Amino acid sequence: MKAIRVHQAGEPDVLKIEEMPDPQPADGQVLVRLRAAGVNPVETYMRSGRYPMKAALPYTPGSDGAGVIEAVGAQVARWKVGDRVYTASTLTGSYAQLALCDAKTIHRLPDNITFAQGAALGVPYATAHRALFHRANAKPGEVVLVHGASGGVGTAATQFARAAGMVVIGTAGTEAGLQLVKDNGAHHALSHRDSTYLQKIMTLTDGRGVDVILEMLANENLAKDLTVLAKFGRVIVIGNRGEVTVNPRDTMGNDADIRGMTLFNASANDLSSIHSAIVAGLENGTLRPIVGKEFSLAEAPQAHRAVLEPGSHGKIVLIP
């Protein structure tokens, strides 16, 4: 099989396509022939060597993927060869034509969802669900601000929030992004490049502020986020690329919270609940994964550059 391999930390060009032996499933494992693999920002941080969690070299990046089960190991009763599945966790990396997965970490991909859409589910949709419901404890009727609502996590969060009866304000940085935010169901779409967007948020909420903020770029926005929170508001830090200075007084008067999160901290029970909700949403049409750019496996370096560019639209995927 062909797979991307990383032999040393560095810039995107360290992603090299190589020929590898086909993996074989052991007990409790399944082998998935991937039709699409998702690209996430965290994979660029790990590749660069600047992420706290280090991968043992050499390795194949990637956790998200969708495809068809090629083979099953012993003691696997739920799955069979030919089943359409998606995963947010592989044992051998998803930037490849084949990936080994623990049978407990794959999920049914409904027939109405393409493989490219399936590759957009794992990390983005699980992150959005955990941020919104597990960390923010968001409730119907609350106002949610999704910063970066045109990206992979942002589009997922908007869909979850709308389906749960929340009022959604989404931001983006381009006209195309703003249109995507509107088309994706946000009640209001604002440009974060507009110097008055914070005032507009307060106007939209009659001066009350927002209950929940899902923050994809805390180093740019966190200090400003605290100024538009309602009483008892919560900021969930999902993404960050540097240090930031905040005024703690902005949290005091509103009993506001800043809560970090990472999907790696989700328990097995949490993940089971999250993916049950994802599959149900796919089936009933409330969740509609949005795929942005598609790249071939050999174009993984370009994909790693693209996923960090501003103005992202949907999920970037590789087609093995």
PASEBA-1860 file (N, C-alpha, C; in nm, 3 decimals):
! residues 320
1> MKAIRVHQ> 0.084/-0.119/0.000/0.000/0.000/0.000/0.088/0.124/0.000 ~ 0.030/0.236/-0.043/0.099/0.364/-0.036/0.056/0.437/0.092 ~ 0.152/0.503/0.153/0.125/0.576/0.277/0.220/0.693/0.288 ~ 0.177/0.796/0.361/0.264/0.908/0.393/0.345/0.871/0.517 ~ 0.476/0.898/0.513/0.561/0.870/0.627/0.636/0.997/0.668 ~ 0.653/1.012/0.799/0.731/1.122/0.854/0.851/1.061/0.927 ~ 0.971/1.092/0.880/1.094/1.038/0.939/1.162/1.138/1.031 ~ 1.125/1.265/1.019/1.182/1.368/1.106/1.085/1.485/1.114
9> AGEPDVLK> 1.087/1.554/1.227/1.000/1.669/1.243/1.047/1.783/1.153 ~ 0.952/1.863/1.106/0.992/1.974/1.021/0.875/2.035/0.947 ~ 0.907/2.101/0.837/0.808/2.167/0.754/0.728/2.063/0.674 ~ 0.623/2.105/0.602/0.537/2.009/0.532/0.611/1.914/0.437 ~ 0.726/1.956/0.384/0.796/1.871/0.290/0.853/1.744/0.351 ~ 0.847/1.731/0.485/0.892/1.604/0.545/0.788/1.494/0.525 ~ 0.669/1.530/0.476/0.567/1.429/0.445/0.603/1.362/0.313 ~ 0.641/1.234/0.319/0.687/1.162/0.200/0.597/1.042/0.174
17> IEEMPDPQ> 0.560/1.023/0.047/0.479/0.906/0.013/0.572/0.788/-0.012 ~ 0.539/0.673/0.048/0.623/0.555/0.039/0.536/0.432/0.018 ~ 0.598/0.325/-0.026/0.532/0.196/-0.037/0.555/0.120/0.093 ~ 0.446/0.070/0.150/0.452/0.001/0.279/0.382/-0.135/0.268 ~ 0.420/-0.231/0.352/0.348/-0.359/0.353/0.204/-0.338/0.397 ~ 0.114/-0.417/0.341/-0.026/-0.408/0.385/-0.037/-0.457/0.529 ~ -0.102/-0.380/0.618/-0.121/-0.427/0.756/-0.217/-0.545/0.760 ~ -0.207/-0.624/0.866/-0.297/-0.738/0.886/-0.364/-0.724/1.023
25> PADGQVLV> -0.496/-0.741/1.028/-0.566/-0.721/1.156/-0.540/-0.834/1.255 ~ -0.512/-0.796/1.379/-0.501/-0.892/1.489/-0.637/-0.905/1.556 ~ -0.641/-0.976/1.667/-0.767/-0.994/1.740/-0.825/-0.857/1.778 ~ -0.954/-0.839/1.752/-1.021/-0.717/1.790/-0.996/-0.599/1.698 ~ -0.930/-0.625/1.586/-0.897/-0.517/1.493/-0.967/-0.537/1.359 ~ -0.980/-0.426/1.285/-1.032/-0.432/1.149/-0.935/-0.356/1.058 ~ -0.929/-0.398/0.934/-0.850/-0.329/0.833/-0.946/-0.256/0.741 ~ -0.925/-0.124/0.728/-1.014/-0.040/0.647/-0.939/0.007/0.523
33> RLRAAGVN> -1.000/-0.015/0.406/-0.946/0.046/0.284/-1.003/0.186/0.275 ~ -0.917/0.282/0.295/-0.961/0.421/0.305/-0.990/0.480/0.167 ~ -1.103/0.544/0.156/-1.138/0.617/0.035/-1.115/0.767/0.051 ~ -1.099/0.811/0.176/-1.069/0.951/0.204/-1.012/0.960/0.345 ~ -0.922/1.056/0.365/-0.862/1.080/0.497/-0.872/1.228/0.530 ~ -0.910/1.260/0.651/-0.923/1.399/0.691/-0.791/1.458/0.738 ~ -0.773/1.587/0.712/-0.654/1.660/0.754/-0.694/1.760/0.862 ~ -0.629/1.752/0.978/-0.660/1.838/1.091/-0.540/1.924/1.130
41> PVETYMRS> -0.564/2.046/1.180/-0.452/2.132/1.220/-0.357/2.065/1.319 ~ -0.410/1.984/1.412/-0.324/1.922/1.512/-0.216/1.836/1.446 ~ -0.246/1.780/1.330/-0.146/1.696/1.263/-0.029/1.779/1.209 ~ -0.054/1.904/1.178/0.054/1.991/1.135/0.143/2.028/1.254 ~ 0.081/2.045/1.371/0.160/2.078/1.490/0.249/1.959/1.529 ~ 0.194/1.839/1.521/0.273/1.720/1.554/0.385/1.699/1.454 ~ 0.356/1.719/1.327/0.459/1.704/1.223/0.575/1.801/1.244 ~ 0.543/1.921/1.289/0.647/2.023/1.308/0.733/1.997/1.431
49> GRYPMKAA> 0.684/1.911/1.522/0.758/1.883/1.644/0.728/1.980/1.757 ~ 0.630/2.070/1.733/0.600/2.173/1.833/0.477/2.140/1.918 ~ 0.429/2.019/1.909/0.311/1.980/1.986/0.354/1.901/2.109 ~ 0.289/1.921/2.225/0.331/1.848/2.345/0.332/1.697/2.328 ~ 0.235/1.645/2.252/0.230/1.501/2.228/0.319/1.467/2.109 ~ 0.422/1.385/2.132/0.518/1.351/2.027/0.488/1.213/1.970 ~ 0.496/1.200/1.838/0.479/1.071/1.774/0.615/1.004/1.759 ~ 0.619/0.873/1.777/0.743/0.798/1.759/0.776/0.791/1.611
57> LPYTPGSD> 0.895/0.833/1.574/0.938/0.833/1.434/0.989/0.695/1.394 ~ 0.969/0.657/1.267/0.883/0.722/1.167/0.738/0.685/1.192 ~ 0.646/0.766/1.136/0.505/0.738/1.156/0.425/0.787/1.037 ~ 0.303/0.735/1.027/0.205/0.782/0.929/0.104/0.871/1.001 ~ 0.088/0.996/0.960/-0.005/1.086/1.030/-0.151/1.049/1.004 ~ -0.237/1.115/1.079/-0.380/1.109/1.049/-0.459/1.020/1.143 ~ -0.578/1.068/1.180/-0.670/0.990/1.262/-0.806/0.974/1.195 ~ -0.847/1.073/1.116/-0.978/1.069/1.051/-0.971/0.996/0.917
65> GAGVIEAV> -1.071/0.915/0.891/-1.078/0.849/0.761/-1.212/0.782/0.742 ~ -1.242/0.749/0.617/-1.365/0.677/0.585/-1.336/0.582/0.470 ~ -1.403/0.469/0.472/-1.380/0.371/0.367/-1.462/0.245/0.389 ~ -1.409/0.134/0.342/-1.479/0.006/0.345/-1.391/-0.096/0.417 ~ -1.452/-0.177/0.502/-1.375/-0.278/0.574/-1.321/-0.381/0.476 ~ -1.190/-0.399/0.482/-1.120/-0.492/0.394/-1.103/-0.630/0.459 ~ -1.081/-0.632/0.590/-1.061/-0.759/0.661/-1.090/-0.735/0.809 ~ -1.131/-0.843/0.878/-1.158/-0.834/1.022/-1.076/-0.940/1.094
73> GAQVARWK> -1.027/-0.904/1.213/-0.955/-0.999/1.295/-1.049/-1.086/1.376 ~ -0.992/-1.180/1.449/-1.071/-1.266/1.536/-1.136/-1.181/1.645 ~ -1.246/-1.232/1.698/-1.320/-1.168/1.808/-1.386/-1.036/1.766 ~ -1.405/-1.018/1.636/-1.480/-0.901/1.587/-1.613/-0.952/1.534 ~ -1.720/-0.924/1.607/-1.851/-0.977/1.570/-1.940/-0.873/1.504 ~ -1.920/-0.747/1.536/-2.012/-0.643/1.490/-1.991/-0.606/1.344 ~ -1.869/-0.618/1.295/-1.835/-0.569/1.162/-1.803/-0.682/1.067 ~ -1.827/-0.656/0.937/-1.795/-0.755/0.835/-1.730/-0.686/0.716
81> VGDRVYTA> -1.664/-0.766/0.634/-1.601/-0.713/0.513/-1.706/-0.645/0.426 ~ -1.675/-0.527/0.376/-1.766/-0.452/0.289/-1.845/-0.344/0.359 ~ -1.845/-0.343/0.492/-1.918/-0.239/0.565/-1.856/-0.102/0.541 ~ -1.942/-0.001/0.522/-1.895/0.138/0.510/-1.879/0.196/0.649 ~ -1.762/0.254/0.677/-1.733/0.302/0.812/-1.654/0.433/0.806 ~ -1.653/0.502/0.920/-1.561/0.614/0.939/-1.493/0.596/1.074 ~ -1.383/0.662/1.093/-1.309/0.652/1.219/-1.244/0.785/1.253 ~ -1.222/0.806/1.383/-1.145/0.921/1.430/-1.020/0.874/1.502
89> STLTGSYA> -0.989/0.745/1.488/-0.872/0.690/1.556/-0.824/0.566/1.483 ~ -0.702/0.570/1.434/-0.643/0.452/1.370/-0.520/0.409/1.448 ~ -0.480/0.286/1.426/-0.358/0.234/1.490/-0.235/0.260/1.404 ~ -0.257/0.282/1.274/-0.143/0.293/1.182/-0.140/0.424/1.105 ~ -0.237/0.513/1.126/-0.240/0.641/1.056/-0.331/0.638/0.935 ~ -0.404/0.748/0.913/-0.503/0.750/0.805/-0.453/0.810/0.674 ~ -0.333/0.866/0.670/-0.278/0.916/0.544/-0.222/0.798/0.466 ~ -0.309/0.707/0.427/-0.266/0.581/0.366/-0.383/0.518/0.292
97> QLALCDAK> -0.352/0.418/0.211/-0.458/0.347/0.140/-0.529/0.247/0.231 ~ -0.459/0.197/0.333/-0.516/0.103/0.428/-0.480/0.148/0.569 ~ -0.571/0.122/0.663/-0.544/0.158/0.802/-0.600/0.052/0.895 ~ -0.521/0.015/0.995/-0.569/-0.072/1.101/-0.642/0.010/1.205 ~ -0.754/-0.041/1.253/-0.831/0.028/1.357/-0.875/-0.073/1.462 ~ -0.881/-0.030/1.586/-0.949/-0.107/1.689/-1.097/-0.110/1.651 ~ -1.158/-0.225/1.660/-1.298/-0.238/1.619/-1.391/-0.146/1.697 ~ -1.348/-0.104/1.818/-1.432/-0.017/1.900/-1.427/0.129/1.854
105> TIHRLPDN> -1.335/0.162/1.766/-1.318/0.303/1.727/-1.365/0.332/1.585 ~ -1.438/0.238/1.524/-1.498/0.267/1.393/-1.649/0.278/1.410 ~ -1.710/0.350/1.317/-1.852/0.381/1.328/-1.917/0.369/1.190 ~ -2.044/0.333/1.191/-2.115/0.311/1.065/-2.130/0.442/0.987 ~ -2.101/0.437/0.860/-2.118/0.553/0.771/-2.246/0.533/0.692 ~ -2.348/0.614/0.718/-2.475/0.597/0.646/-2.456/0.610/0.495 ~ -2.543/0.545/0.420/-2.531/0.542/0.274/-2.547/0.680/0.211 ~ -2.612/0.773/0.280/-2.634/0.906/0.221/-2.514/0.999/0.240
113> ITFAQGAA> -2.406/0.948/0.302/-2.287/1.028/0.329/-2.172/0.975/0.244 ~ -2.105/1.063/0.170/-1.993/1.021/0.086/-1.872/0.990/0.174 ~ -1.774/0.922/0.113/-1.653/0.891/0.188/-1.577/1.018/0.224 ~ -1.573/1.116/0.134/-1.507/1.243/0.166/-1.576/1.311/0.283 ~ -1.709/1.308/0.286/-1.781/1.363/0.400/-1.751/1.282/0.527 ~ -1.741/1.151/0.513/-1.709/1.067/0.628/-1.574/1.100/0.689 ~ -1.479/1.135/0.603/-1.347/1.173/0.652/-1.348/1.308/0.721 ~ -1.457/1.384/0.706/-1.470/1.514/0.770/-1.537/1.504/0.907
121> LGVPYATA> -1.570/1.383/0.952/-1.650/1.367/1.072/-1.570/1.356/1.200 ~ -1.473/1.266/1.202/-1.412/1.220/1.326/-1.371/1.328/1.423 ~ -1.260/1.394/1.399/-1.210/1.495/1.491/-1.298/1.621/1.492 ~ -1.336/1.677/1.376/-1.415/1.801/1.381/-1.550/1.786/1.450 ~ -1.626/1.685/1.414/-1.760/1.671/1.472/-1.754/1.625/1.618 ~ -1.661/1.538/1.649/-1.647/1.497/1.789/-1.600/1.614/1.875 ~ -1.508/1.694/1.822/-1.460/1.812/1.895/-1.574/1.911/1.917 ~ -1.651/1.937/1.812/-1.762/2.032/1.824/-1.864/1.985/1.926
129> HRALFHRA> -1.898/1.858/1.922/-1.997/1.804/2.016/-1.946/1.812/2.159 ~ -1.820/1.772/2.180/-1.765/1.775/2.316/-1.755/1.919/2.368 ~ -1.712/2.010/2.282/-1.700/2.151/2.324/-1.835/2.209/2.362 ~ -1.935/2.181/2.280/-2.067/2.242/2.298/-2.145/2.181/2.414 ~ -2.145/2.049/2.422/-2.233/1.983/2.518/-2.161/1.933/2.643 ~ -2.035/1.889/2.631/-1.963/1.836/2.747/-1.892/1.946/2.824 ~ -1.829/2.040/2.754/-1.751/2.144/2.822/-1.833/2.271/2.847 ~ -1.911/2.314/2.748/-1.991/2.436/2.767/-2.124/2.409/2.834
137> NAKPGEVV> -2.171/2.283/2.829/-2.304/2.251/2.881/-2.410/2.344/2.823 ~ -2.401/2.367/2.694/-2.492/2.460/2.627/-2.635/2.405/2.627 ~ -2.730/2.498/2.638/-2.870/2.460/2.649/-2.953/2.525/2.537 ~ -3.067/2.465/2.502/-3.157/2.527/2.405/-3.193/2.669/2.449 ~ -3.196/2.759/2.353/-3.229/2.898/2.382/-3.109/2.985/2.410 ~ -2.994/2.926/2.442/-2.875/3.006/2.467/-2.818/3.059/2.335 ~ -2.744/3.168/2.345/-2.679/3.228/2.227/-2.536/3.179/2.222 ~ -2.498/3.121/2.109/-2.365/3.064/2.090/-2.293/3.141/1.979
145> LVHGASGG> -2.172/3.188/2.010/-2.086/3.250/1.910/-1.982/3.148/1.867 ~ -1.982/3.115/1.739/-1.883/3.022/1.683/-1.782/3.103/1.606 ~ -1.664/3.118/1.664/-1.556/3.190/1.596/-1.492/3.095/1.494 ~ -1.484/3.137/1.369/-1.432/3.048/1.266/-1.536/2.946/1.225 ~ -1.658/2.995/1.199/-1.770/2.906/1.172/-1.768/2.846/1.032 ~ -1.672/2.885/0.949/-1.665/2.828/0.814/-1.567/2.711/0.806 ~ -1.492/2.683/0.913/-1.397/2.572/0.913/-1.461/2.440/0.950 ~ -1.379/2.336/0.961/-1.431/2.202/0.987/-1.504/2.191/1.120
153> VGTAATQF> -1.443/2.237/1.229/-1.509/2.232/1.360/-1.622/2.333/1.366 ~ -1.602/2.450/1.307/-1.703/2.554/1.311/-1.832/2.516/1.241 ~ -1.822/2.452/1.123/-1.943/2.410/1.054/-2.016/2.302/1.134 ~ -1.940/2.212/1.194/-2.002/2.106/1.275/-2.072/2.167/1.396 ~ -2.006/2.261/1.464/-2.064/2.323/1.583/-2.193/2.398/1.550 ~ -2.193/2.467/1.436/-2.313/2.539/1.393/-2.430/2.443/1.374 ~ -2.404/2.331/1.309/-2.511/2.233/1.285/-2.562/2.173/1.415 ~ -2.472/2.137/1.506/-2.515/2.082/1.634/-2.598/2.184/1.712
161> ARAAGMVV> -2.550/2.309/1.716/-2.619/2.412/1.795/-2.758/2.441/1.739 ~ -2.769/2.451/1.607/-2.900/2.476/1.546/-2.995/2.362/1.576 ~ -2.947/2.239/1.565/-3.033/2.123/1.588/-3.080/2.117/1.733 ~ -3.000/2.174/1.824/-3.034/2.170/1.967/-3.114/2.291/2.012 ~ -3.150/2.381/1.919/-3.236/2.492/1.954/-3.166/2.613/2.008 ~ -3.039/2.631/1.974/-2.963/2.749/2.018/-2.965/2.856/1.910 ~ -2.940/2.980/1.951/-2.924/3.090/1.857/-2.776/3.100/1.823 ~ -2.744/3.093/1.694/-2.605/3.084/1.652/-2.560/3.209/1.579
169> IGTAGTEA> -2.449/3.266/1.628/-2.378/3.373/1.558/-2.246/3.314/1.512 ~ -2.220/3.319/1.383/-2.097/3.263/1.329/-2.011/3.369/1.264 ~ -1.878/3.356/1.279/-1.787/3.450/1.214/-1.706/3.380/1.107 ~ -1.663/3.460/1.010/-1.573/3.414/0.903/-1.496/3.536/0.855 ~ -1.395/3.511/0.770/-1.310/3.621/0.728/-1.321/3.661/0.583 ~ -1.402/3.588/0.505/-1.418/3.620/0.363/-1.566/3.620/0.327 ~ -1.598/3.679/0.212/-1.737/3.679/0.167/-1.787/3.538/0.143 ~ -1.700/3.454/0.083/-1.740/3.315/0.060/-1.763/3.243/0.193
177> GLQLVKDN> -1.677/3.271/0.290/-1.694/3.211/0.420/-1.822/3.254/0.489 ~ -1.854/3.381/0.480/-1.977/3.432/0.540/-2.100/3.370/0.475 ~ -2.095/3.351/0.344/-2.207/3.287/0.275/-2.222/3.143/0.322 ~ -2.109/3.074/0.340/-2.113/2.937/0.390/-2.174/2.932/0.529 ~ -2.137/3.026/0.613/-2.191/3.032/0.749/-2.343/3.048/0.745 ~ -2.392/3.136/0.658/-2.537/3.155/0.644/-2.603/3.028/0.590 ~ -2.544/2.971/0.484/-2.602/2.851/0.424/-2.603/2.734/0.521 ~ -2.509/2.735/0.615/-2.497/2.625/0.710/-2.595/2.637/0.826
185> GAHHALSH> -2.670/2.748/0.831/-2.777/2.757/0.930/-2.758/2.855/1.042 ~ -2.647/2.930/1.044/-2.630/3.030/1.149/-2.738/3.138/1.136 ~ -2.786/3.187/1.249/-2.886/3.294/1.245/-2.823/3.425/1.201 ~ -2.697/3.446/1.237/-2.627/3.570/1.202/-2.484/3.535/1.161 ~ -2.434/3.602/1.057/-2.296/3.583/1.010/-2.224/3.717/1.013 ~ -2.111/3.721/1.083/-2.034/3.845/1.098/-1.890/3.823/1.054 ~ -1.832/3.925/0.995/-1.691/3.918/0.956/-1.604/3.957/1.075 ~ -1.511/3.868/1.112/-1.421/3.905/1.222/-1.315/4.005/1.176
193> RDSTYLQK> -1.314/4.038/1.047/-1.226/4.144/0.997/-1.291/4.283/1.012 ~ -1.419/4.284/1.041/-1.493/4.410/1.061/-1.460/4.463/1.201 ~ -1.406/4.584/1.209/-1.365/4.639/1.339/-1.481/4.660/1.434 ~ -1.603/4.654/1.382/-1.720/4.677/1.467/-1.796/4.548/1.500 ~ -1.736/4.432/1.473/-1.815/4.309/1.489/-1.850/4.282/1.635 ~ -1.767/4.327/1.730/-1.800/4.307/1.871/-1.922/4.389/1.910 ~ -1.927/4.514/1.862/-2.045/4.597/1.888/-2.170/4.536/1.826 ~ -2.154/4.477/1.707/-2.268/4.414/1.641/-2.320/4.295/1.721
201> IMTLTDGR> -2.228/4.222/1.783/-2.270/4.110/1.867/-2.355/4.160/1.983 ~ -2.313/4.268/2.045/-2.390/4.322/2.157/-2.525/4.375/2.110 ~ -2.529/4.433/1.991/-2.656/4.481/1.937/-2.750/4.365/1.910 ~ -2.698/4.258/1.852/-2.781/4.141/1.820/-2.838/4.076/1.945 ~ -2.768/4.091/2.057/-2.815/4.030/2.182/-2.877/4.132/2.276 ~ -2.916/4.248/2.222/-2.979/4.354/2.302/-2.893/4.394/2.421 ~ -2.761/4.393/2.400/-2.668/4.435/2.504/-2.636/4.331/2.608 ~ -2.696/4.213/2.597/-2.678/4.109/2.699/-2.547/4.033/2.681
209> GVDVILEM> -2.506/4.011/2.557/-2.389/3.929/2.529/-2.427/3.785/2.499 ~ -2.327/3.702/2.473/-2.351/3.563/2.434/-2.323/3.470/2.551 ~ -2.391/3.357/2.551/-2.376/3.260/2.660/-2.253/3.172/2.643 ~ -2.226/3.135/2.520/-2.116/3.043/2.492/-2.038/3.093/2.372 ~ -1.904/3.086/2.381/-1.818/3.115/2.267/-1.730/2.993/2.242 ~ -1.733/2.942/2.121/-1.643/2.836/2.079/-1.528/2.902/2.003 ~ -1.410/2.898/2.061/-1.296/2.976/2.014/-1.191/2.889/1.946 ~ -1.170/2.914/1.815/-1.075/2.836/1.736/-0.936/2.899/1.731
217> LANENLAK> -0.923/3.026/1.770/-0.794/3.094/1.762/-0.781/3.188/1.882 ~ -0.757/3.129/1.996/-0.761/3.203/2.121/-0.656/3.312/2.129 ~ -0.540/3.290/2.071/-0.435/3.392/2.079/-0.475/3.522/2.010 ~ -0.567/3.515/1.916/-0.617/3.635/1.848/-0.741/3.693/1.915 ~ -0.825/3.607/1.972/-0.960/3.652/2.007/-0.997/3.647/2.155 ~ -0.923/3.574/2.237/-0.972/3.546/2.373/-0.998/3.673/2.453 ~ -0.907/3.768/2.450/-0.927/3.891/2.528/-1.054/3.964/2.483 ~ -1.079/3.965/2.354/-1.200/4.030/2.302/-1.325/3.949/2.336
225> DLTVLAKF> -1.313/3.816/2.334/-1.427/3.732/2.367/-1.486/3.767/2.504 ~ -1.398/3.792/2.600/-1.442/3.816/2.737/-1.528/3.940/2.750 ~ -1.518/4.031/2.653/-1.594/4.157/2.660/-1.736/4.143/2.607 ~ -1.768/4.029/2.544/-1.903/4.012/2.488/-1.975/3.892/2.550 ~ -1.928/3.846/2.665/-1.994/3.735/2.733/-2.110/3.785/2.818 ~ -2.218/3.710/2.819/-2.328/3.736/2.910/-2.290/3.688/3.051 ~ -2.373/3.719/3.147/-2.349/3.671/3.284/-2.349/3.517/3.284 ~ -2.251/3.461/3.350/-2.231/3.316/3.357/-2.190/3.257/3.222
233> GRVIVIGN> -2.135/3.340/3.133/-2.093/3.293/3.002/-1.968/3.205/3.009 ~ -1.950/3.125/2.903/-1.837/3.033/2.898/-1.766/3.045/2.764 ~ -1.634/3.058/2.769/-1.552/3.049/2.648/-1.484/2.914/2.647 ~ -1.501/2.839/2.539/-1.435/2.709/2.525/-1.321/2.725/2.426 ~ -1.200/2.707/2.474/-1.082/2.723/2.390/-1.055/2.592/2.317 ~ -1.079/2.594/2.186/-1.061/2.475/2.102/-0.929/2.480/2.028 ~ -0.889/2.600/1.984/-0.764/2.615/1.908/-0.686/2.736/1.953 ~ -0.553/2.727/1.942/-0.467/2.837/1.985/-0.330/2.820/1.919
241> RGEVTVNP> -0.268/2.933/1.883/-0.137/2.927/1.818/-0.037/3.024/1.881 ~ -0.057/3.058/2.006/0.037/3.149/2.070/-0.016/3.201/2.201 ~ 0.062/3.288/2.266/0.023/3.344/2.395/-0.071/3.462/2.376 ~ -0.143/3.494/2.486/-0.239/3.604/2.481/-0.246/3.668/2.620 ~ -0.272/3.797/2.623/-0.291/3.867/2.750/-0.439/3.900/2.765 ~ -0.495/3.864/2.880/-0.636/3.894/2.907/-0.646/3.975/3.035 ~ -0.759/4.044/3.050/-0.788/4.117/3.172/-0.883/4.032/3.257 ~ -0.836/3.972/3.366/-0.923/3.886/3.447/-1.048/3.957/3.497
249> RDTMGNDA> -1.043/4.090/3.508/-1.161/4.163/3.554/-1.279/4.141/3.460 ~ -1.251/4.112/3.332/-1.360/4.088/3.237/-1.435/3.959/3.268 ~ -1.376/3.871/3.349/-1.446/3.749/3.389/-1.520/3.768/3.521 ~ -1.476/3.863/3.601/-1.524/3.872/3.740/-1.669/3.917/3.751 ~ -1.702/4.026/3.682/-1.836/4.081/3.697/-1.945/3.989/3.646 ~ -1.911/3.901/3.551/-2.011/3.811/3.492/-2.000/3.667/3.541 ~ -1.910/3.642/3.638/-1.886/3.503/3.679/-1.858/3.417/3.556 ~ -1.779/3.471/3.464/-1.754/3.403/3.337/-1.642/3.300/3.351
257> DIRGMTLF> -1.645/3.200/3.265/-1.547/3.092/3.266/-1.469/3.087/3.135 ~ -1.341/3.055/3.147/-1.259/3.018/3.032/-1.225/2.870/3.050 ~ -1.271/2.787/2.959/-1.252/2.643/2.973/-1.176/2.589/2.852 ~ -1.066/2.523/2.879/-0.993/2.457/2.771/-1.053/2.321/2.740 ~ -1.018/2.267/2.626/-1.062/2.131/2.593/-0.972/2.070/2.487 ~ -0.958/1.941/2.494/-0.896/1.865/2.388/-0.970/1.733/2.376 ~ -0.985/1.685/2.258/-1.058/1.561/2.236/-0.985/1.442/2.298 ~ -0.853/1.454/2.315/-0.775/1.344/2.373/-0.819/1.310/2.515
265> NASANDLS> -0.884/1.404/2.583/-0.928/1.380/2.721/-1.064/1.313/2.731 ~ -1.132/1.296/2.620/-1.264/1.232/2.622/-1.250/1.084/2.659 ~ -1.335/1.038/2.747/-1.333/0.897/2.787/-1.396/0.810/2.679 ~ -1.380/0.679/2.695/-1.441/0.586/2.599/-1.593/0.601/2.599 ~ -1.651/0.620/2.716/-1.796/0.640/2.724/-1.838/0.770/2.658 ~ -1.757/0.876/2.678/-1.786/1.004/2.613/-1.787/0.986/2.461 ~ -1.684/0.921/2.410/-1.672/0.905/2.265/-1.785/0.821/2.208 ~ -1.825/0.718/2.282/-1.937/0.635/2.236/-2.064/0.719/2.224
273> SIHSAIVA> -2.089/0.803/2.324/-2.206/0.891/2.321/-2.197/0.991/2.208 ~ -2.079/1.051/2.190/-2.059/1.151/2.085/-2.086/1.092/1.948 ~ -2.030/0.977/1.919/-2.045/0.921/1.785/-2.185/0.864/1.762 ~ -2.252/0.824/1.867/-2.394/0.786/1.851/-2.475/0.907/1.807 ~ -2.443/1.023/1.864/-2.513/1.146/1.825/-2.479/1.186/1.682 ~ -2.353/1.166/1.643/-2.312/1.201/1.507/-2.385/1.114/1.405 ~ -2.386/0.984/1.426/-2.452/0.894/1.331/-2.601/0.925/1.322 ~ -2.665/0.952/1.435/-2.807/0.987/1.434/-2.831/1.116/1.356
281> GLENGTLR> -2.744/1.214/1.374/-2.759/1.340/1.302/-2.739/1.325/1.152 ~ -2.649/1.237/1.114/-2.629/1.209/0.971/-2.753/1.146/0.911 ~ -2.812/1.055/0.986/-2.930/0.983/0.936/-3.051/1.074/0.923 ~ -3.070/1.165/1.019/-3.190/1.248/1.015/-3.171/1.380/0.940 ~ -3.047/1.404/0.892/-3.022/1.519/0.807/-2.984/1.647/0.877 ~ -2.975/1.645/1.011/-2.935/1.767/1.082/-2.785/1.793/1.070 ~ -2.708/1.689/1.041/-2.564/1.704/1.022/-2.531/1.681/0.875 ~ -2.457/1.777/0.818/-2.424/1.772/0.676/-2.277/1.811/0.659
289> PIVGKEFS> -2.186/1.714/0.666/-2.043/1.745/0.658/-2.009/1.822/0.531 ~ -1.930/1.927/0.547/-1.892/2.012/0.434/-1.745/1.989/0.401 ~ -1.720/1.945/0.281/-1.583/1.920/0.234/-1.536/2.041/0.156 ~ -1.418/2.090/0.192/-1.358/2.202/0.120/-1.272/2.152/0.006 ~ -1.140/2.157/0.025/-1.048/2.115/-0.079/-1.015/1.967/-0.065 ~ -0.996/1.903/-0.181/-0.950/1.764/-0.185/-0.811/1.759/-0.249 ~ -0.723/1.678/-0.190/-0.588/1.661/-0.240/-0.560/1.511/-0.256 ~ -0.469/1.478/-0.347/-0.425/1.339/-0.355/-0.333/1.310/-0.238
297> LAEAPQAH> -0.305/1.181/-0.213/-0.217/1.143/-0.103/-0.079/1.207/-0.120 ~ -0.028/1.210/-0.242/0.104/1.268/-0.267/0.107/1.419/-0.242 ~ -0.011/1.481/-0.238/-0.019/1.625/-0.215/-0.038/1.659/-0.067 ~ -0.003/1.566/0.021/-0.018/1.592/0.165/0.055/1.718/0.211 ~ 0.176/1.749/0.159/0.239/1.875/0.202/0.154/1.998/0.169 ~ 0.093/2.001/0.051/0.005/2.113/0.015/-0.116/2.118/0.107 ~ -0.169/2.001/0.143/-0.285/1.997/0.233/-0.249/2.053/0.371 ~ -0.128/2.023/0.418/-0.086/2.074/0.549/-0.069/2.226/0.547
305> RAVLEPGS> -0.031/2.279/0.434/-0.023/2.426/0.424/-0.164/2.485/0.418 ~ -0.251/2.421/0.342/-0.386/2.474/0.321/-0.469/2.475/0.448 ~ -0.449/2.375/0.535/-0.534/2.364/0.653/-0.507/2.476/0.754 ~ -0.393/2.542/0.742/-0.360/2.652/0.832/-0.384/2.789/0.769 ~ -0.426/2.791/0.643/-0.452/2.920/0.579/-0.580/2.982/0.633 ~ -0.586/3.115/0.646/-0.710/3.179/0.690/-0.819/3.164/0.584 ~ -0.943/3.173/0.630/-1.055/3.165/0.536/-1.087/3.023/0.493 ~ -1.061/2.925/0.579/-1.090/2.787/0.542/-1.239/2.764/0.527
313> HGKIVLIP> -1.275/2.677/0.433/-1.415/2.645/0.406/-1.432/2.494/0.417 ~ -1.492/2.448/0.525/-1.514/2.305/0.540/-1.386/2.229/0.569 ~ -1.391/2.098/0.549/-1.282/2.008/0.584/-1.194/1.979/0.463 ~ -1.065/1.978/0.486/-0.968/1.937/0.382/-0.946/1.787/0.392 ~ -0.952/1.719/0.278/-0.936/1.574/0.279/-0.833/1.530/0.176 ~ -0.773/1.414/0.204/-0.685/1.347/0.110/-0.759/1.229/0.049 ~ -0.737/1.208/-0.081/-0.797/1.093/-0.151/-0.685/0.995/-0.185 ~ -0.673/0.885/-0.109/-0.561/0.790/-0.133/-0.565/0.726/-0.271
END
